[in-house]
Amino acid sequence: MRRECTDRILIAGPRHLRAVLDAYTAHYNEHRPHQALQQQPPLPRARRAPVAAPADGVDVRRKRLLGGVVNEYHHAA
């Protein structure tokens, strides 16, 4: 967490630190793929579809977290 997140953000105080850690922890546990779990997150969302490679022409959207330090990618609906 330190290398991937807090070393890249200037923390302004205890409340800011808690908000940053909460956002990164949610990303790490609910979205980020883990190789040991067949590219699934440790705490998958209930309605999550299996991970599949996008087909040609499929629109992928980026969601920036923590000012762009972390990015999440989703198929456009």
N, C-alpha and C positions, 0 to 999 in steps of 0.2 A: 504494500500500500504506500509506503513511504516513497519508493522509487517511482512508481507509476502515477502518484497523485500529489502528495503533500510537498514533495520537492519541487513541484512545478507551479505551485500556487502560493501567493503571499497571504498568510493567514492573519486576519485583522483582530482576532480576539477569540475567547472561548466559545461564544455562540456561533461565530463563523466556522471555527474548527469543527464543532458538532455537526453543523449543516453539511460541510464538505465530507466528513466521514460518513454521515448517513447516506448521502447521495452516492458515494463511491461504493459503500457496502451493498446498497440495493443493486447497483449495476453489476457488481462482482457476483452476487448470489442469485440474481434473477434474470440476468441477460447474457453475461459473458460466457462464451462456450469454454468448456473444460475438456481437454483431450481424454482424460481418464474416464469421463462420463459420456463417451461417444458424442462429443460436441454439444452436449446439453448442459444447462446451468445446474448448480446444486439444488436450487429451489425453483423448479419450473412453475410457471403460472398455470393455472388449471386448464385454460383453453388454448394452450400453446400447441401449435401444429409442429410436426416433426421437421427438423432442419433439412432443407433440400437446396440444392444448387439452383439459382434463378435461371429461368429459360431466357433465351435471347429476346430482347424487347421488353422485358419486365422492368417496371420502374421501381427503383430502390430509393428510399428516403433516409436521410441522415438526421438523427436527433443529437444535438450537441449538449453535453453535460459538463458542468463545471467550467464554463467558458471555453469549451472546445478541447479541454485536456483529455476528455473521454468522449467517444462517439459511439452511438448505437445505430444500427442499420436495420430497417424494416422494409418489407415489400409494401408498396403502395396498394391501397384497397381499390 
